[in-house]
Amino acid sequence: MSQDNKKSTQKHEVVFYTYPKFIFCWPLIAMGFLLWAFDKWQWLEPETLAWIWGITLIIVLITVGFDLNRNYTIFWMVLIAFFWILIYYLRDVKQVEIFSRIYNIFAELNPVYSRNFGIMISIALLVLSLVMWIWTRLNSKWRITHNEFEHYQFGRMDDSLARGAKRVRTSYPDFFELVLCLAGDLIIFDSTGRRELRRIPHVPLLPLVRKKINRILETTAITAGEMEDEAEAYEDFEDTDEEGQHL
């Protein structure tokens, strides 16, 4: 295939991959290598490095373990900030002894960062990330063209969805996934916008992927007849489902 034909094909298709939540461990991997250099050349204190690594670990665990949308995240941040200020007020102004003791416990921890331990964790996670990368190339490839939404899986039947009169929407159900990877869900609806046909989760750099998809979908107009046909097919599907429930 010539270079011109290859470039033309690339302009008329979008290829992307979906990933498991393990992809959001990348800050912990990067931090291990980064802090190794900081500790080796003593650019920061070991205690500071320990707090940086610990906070990174907490953020990664929250991202992998919970789905917190924007509103929930803002609510919890405001709530934590409120209690933090309240604790300082009760400790310094009201001289509440219990809060002074809690503060002293954290102040006296004096954690020390081990660069060898951090780099060991990063290398192990990096190897697992390589396995994840190979797995996604075999089983989580999506290709969108003017005519089809195709899902490729190694050793299994490929899932293909004819384009027709479809609507594509993006959703960002998790705030931290958006922050760490600009990741979200790509949702394909029928022409009515009422029936969800496919949900493609954990798509990194989703705004960029959506921009490319919009360029392709805008180049091929969907006729009113196609929209009516798909709407009728959806109504027939609902009627059949209702009859089955009555039976």
MIFI-606832 format. One record per residue: residue in one letter; x, y, z of N, C-alpha, C in turn. Coordinates in steps of 0.02 Angstrom, whole numbers, plus 50000, padded with zeros to 5 digits. Layout:
BEGIN
AXYZXYZXYZ
...
***
This chain:
BEGIN
M500434994050000500005000050000500445006250000
S500315010949955500715017049952500595021450012
Q501045026250022500975030850078500345035050072
D500175037150010499575041250000498945037450018
N498905031049997498315026950012498275025650087
K498845024550119498845023250191498605029350229
K498825035350210498605041350243497875042550231
S497625041050171496915041850156496485037350199
T496715031050209496345026350252496325028750324
Q496885031350347496915033650416496435039550428
K496325043650377495875049350384495155047250389
H494995041250365494305038950363494165033450414
E494595032850463494475028150517494795030550582
V494515028350637494795029850702494905023250737
V495515022050759495695015950796495905017950866
F495605014750915495795016050984495695009651024
Y495935009851087495915003851129495615005651197
T495275000851225495025001551293495474997751341
Y495535000151401496004997351449495654995551514
P495914990551549495674989351618495904994951664
K495634994951724495795000451771496525000451792
F496874995251777497584994951795497985000651762
I497725003351707498085008751672498175014851717
F497725015651766497765021551808498305020951862
C498695015551859499265014851904499895018351878
W499835021451819500435024351789500765029751833
P500385033851871500745038751913501195035551965
L500985029751992501395026252041502025023452009
I501955021051946502545018551910503035024251897
A502785029751871503215035451856503535038351919
M503145038551973503405041552035503985037552063
G503975030852055504525026752081505185028552047
F505175029451981505785031251945505995038451960
L505495042851964505655049851977505945050852047
L505625047852097505865048752166506525045252177
W506675040052138507325036752144507885041752129
A507775045752076508275050852058508305056352111
F507715058452135507695063652186508055061552250
D507975055152268508285052652330509035051552319
K509225049052261509935047452248510365053852251
W510095059252222510475065552221510265070352277
Q509835067852322509635071452381509345078352365
W508895078452317508565084652299507995086352347
L507725081252381507205082352431507345078052492
E507045080052548507125076152609506765069452603
P507035064152634506715057552631505995057652657
E505865061652708505175062052734504705065052683
T504925070252648504515073352595504375068352539
L504885064652520504805059552468504305054252489
A504325052352552503855047252578503145049652574
W503025056052592502345058752588502105059352516
I502555061252470502375061652399502165054852373
W502575049752388502425042952364501775040352395
G501685041752460501075039452494500445042652467
I500465049152454499885052652426499735049952356
T500255048752316500155045852249499825039052254
L500045034952301499755028352311499015028852329
I498845033552373498135034352393497715036452334
I497955041252293497575043552235497455037752186
V497985033752174497915028052128497415022952154
L497435021552219496975016652248496255019252245
I496155025652256495475028452250495225027952179
T495665029452131495475029152060495285022152039
V495685017252060495565010352041494975007352079
G494895009252141494395005952183493705009152184
F493655015552165493005018952171492855022652106
D492205023652094491975027852039491655034052070
L492035039452071491795045652101491705050852046
N491085052752035490975057851984491175064752010
R491115069751967491355076351985491015079252047
N490355078552051489985081452106490165078152173
Y490215071452173490415067952234491125069952256
T491575070552207492265072252223492305079252253
I491965084052223491965090852250491665090952320
F491115087152329490795086852395491285084252448
W491635078752433492085075852481492695080252494
M492935083652442493495088252452493295094052497
V492705096852486492465102252528492365099852599
L492085093752607491965090952673492625089752711
I493115086952676493765085752708494105092252727
A494065097252682494365103852697494015106952758
F493355106252762492985109052819493205105852885
F493265099252886493465095852947494195097552964
W494615098352912495315100052924495365106852958
I494985111752932494985118452963494685118153033
L494155114153041493835113553107494305110653159
I494695105653138495175102553184495715107553205
Y495965111453156496455116553174496165121753221
Y495545123653209495215128653252495125125953323
L494885119853329494775116953395495435115853431
R495965114253394496605112953425496945119453448
D496955124553404497335130553419496945135853458
V496285136353444495875141453476495545138853540
K495225133153534494865130353591495295125853634
Q495905124453611496375120353649496075113553667
V495735110353619495465103653630496045098753626
E496155095253681496755091153688496765085253640
I496195082253627496175076253585496435077653515
F496275083653488496505085353421497255086853421
S497505089453475498225090453481498595083753480
R498315078853513498625072253514498615069053445
I498045069753410498005066953342498525070253297
Y498585076853302499075080453261499785078053277
N499925077153341500595075053361500755068053336
I500255063753332500365056953306500615057253235
F500275061353193500475061853123501135065653116
A501235070653158501845074653154502465070553174
E502365065753218502925061853242503045055353203
L502665054253151502765048153112503455048053079
N503645053853049504305054453016504445048652969
P504015047452918504125041952872504755043152830
V505095037852812505695038252772505585034452707
Y505745037552651505645034352586506245029952568
S506095023952545506615019352522506605019152446
R507115021852415507115022152342507155015252311
N507475010552345507515003752318506835000352318
F506465001452373505784998652376505335001752323
G505375008452316504965011952266505105009752195
I505745009052178505925006952110505734999652098
M505754995452151505544988452144504804988052127
I504394992052162503674992152148503544994652077
S503904999852056503805002751990503984997751935
I504534994151944504744989251893504234983651888
A503984981151945503484975851944502844978151909
L502614984251924502014986851892502134988251818
L502744990051800502904991351730502864984951689
V503094979451717503044972951683502314971051673
L501914971951725501194970551720500864975151669
S501094981351665500814985951615500964983751545
L501554980851534501734978251468501274972451449
V501134968051497500654962551485499974965351469
M499754970451506499114973651493499094976751423
W499634979951402499674983051336499584977851281
I499924972151288499864966851238499154964051237
W498854963251296498174960551301497674965151267
T497744971651277497274976351247497344976351171
R497954975451146498044975251073497714969151042
L497644963851081497344957751055496584957551065
N496334960651117495624959651135495214966051143
S495524971751140495144977951155495234983251103
K495294981251041495374986050987494694987950958
W494594994450949493994997050917494185000950855
R493794999850802493915003450739493245006350715
I493235012850706492625016250684492745019250615
T492325017550568492365020250500491695023650483
H491605025450420490975028450399490395023650406
N490535017150401489995012250397489905007950458
E490445006950498490395001950551490765004150614
F490525001150670490885001450733491124994250745
E491774993050741492034986250744492454985250807
H492344979450839492724977550899493094971050883
Y493764971250889494174965450872494394961950936
Q494304955250937494524951050992494884945050965
F495464943450994495864937950971495534931250989
G495454926950938495174920350950494424920150960
R494084925850951493364926050959493064929950901
M492414929150892492074932650838492084940150850
D492274943850799492284951050806491584953850810
D491504959050851490864962250861490824968250814
S490324968150770490254973550721489554976550726
L489524983150727488894986650731488854991450673
A488354990250628488284994650570488135001750593
R488415006650558488345013450581487625015750582
G487295015650523486605017950520486535024850549
A485975026150581485845032650612486005032150686
K486635032450702486845031650771487025038450802
R486995038650868487225044450905487785042350952
V488315046150953488885044650995488945050051048
R488985047851110489045052451166489635050351210
T489885055051247490435053651294490195054851365
S490465050951410490295051551481490925050751522
Y490965054751576491545054451620491305052651690
P491195046151703490895044151767491365044751826
D492015045151814492495045451869492945051551862
F492965055651913493355061851912494105060451907
F494345055651946495065054351947495305050951883
E494875046951852495065044051787495145049651735
L494705054651739494765060351694495405064251706
V495585065151769496175068951786496815065251766
L496835058751778497455054951767497565053251693
C497025051751656497115049451587496635052651537
L496265057751558495735060451516495285054751491
A495155049951536494785043951517494045044551534
G493645041151494492925040951505492605035451464
D491945035551460491575030451422491315033451357
L491365029451304491075031251240490435027251232
I489865030651223489215027351222488895028251154
I488655022651125488335022751060487585021551069
F487175026251046486455025751050486165024850981
D485525022750979485175022650915484975029750897
S484625030450840484455037050815483995040850861
T483595037250901483135040550947483485043251008
G484085040651022484445042751082484185039651145
R483735034651139483435031651198483735024851215
R483965021251166484215014451178484975014351171
E485305012051224486025011451224486225005051189
L486625005751135486834999951096487504997151120
R487965001451134488624999451158488885004651208
R489235002151258489595006551304490315004251304
I490765008651285491475007051281491825010651338
P492015007051392492275010351451493035011451449
H493265015951491493975017151504494365018551439
V494155023551402494505025551341494955031451359
P495615030451359496075035951375496055041351320
L496205047451340496215053151294495555053651255
L495015052651290494355052351258494175058751220
P494325064751245494165070751205494485070751136
L495105068351131495445068051066495125062751022
V494955056951051494635051651013493955053950988
R493575057351030492915059751010492975064950954
K493485069050956493585074050903493705070750835
K494105065350836494225061650773493595058250748
I493205055450795492585052050776492095057050745
N492055062950774491595068050747491775069850675
R492415070150660492625071850592492385066650542
I492425060250563492205054850518491445054950510
L491085055450565490355055150562490065061050525
E490395066750529490135072750495490235072550420
T490695068350396490815068050324490295063950287
T489935059650323489415055550292488745057250323
A488325060350284487675062450310487205056450315
I486795056450368486295051250377485625053950353
T485305050350309484675052650280484105051750329
A483565055450316482975054950358482675047950354
G482725044750296482455038050288482805033150333
E483475033650339483845029150383483645030150456
M483525036350475483315037750544482625034850558
E482165035450509481505032650518481525025050521
D481935021950479481995014650480482255012250548
E482745015750575483025013550639482515014750695
A482145020250690481635021550741481085016150739
E480885014050679480385008750673480655002150700
A481295000850686481594994650712481604994750788
Y481725000550818481735001050890481024999950919
E480515002750884479825001750907479624994450903
D479834991050848479684983950842480024979950897
F480624981950914480984978550968480614979351034
E480364985451048479994986551110479344982551111
D478984982351053478364978551050478484971251062
T479014968551032479174961451041479344960051113
D479704964551145479894963651214479284963751260
E478814968351245478214968751286477784962551278
E477734959851217477344953751206477654947951245
G478314947551245478654942251281478514942651355
Q478484948851383478344949651453477634947651470
H477164949351424476464947451436476384939851436
L476744936551390476684929351387476984926251450
***
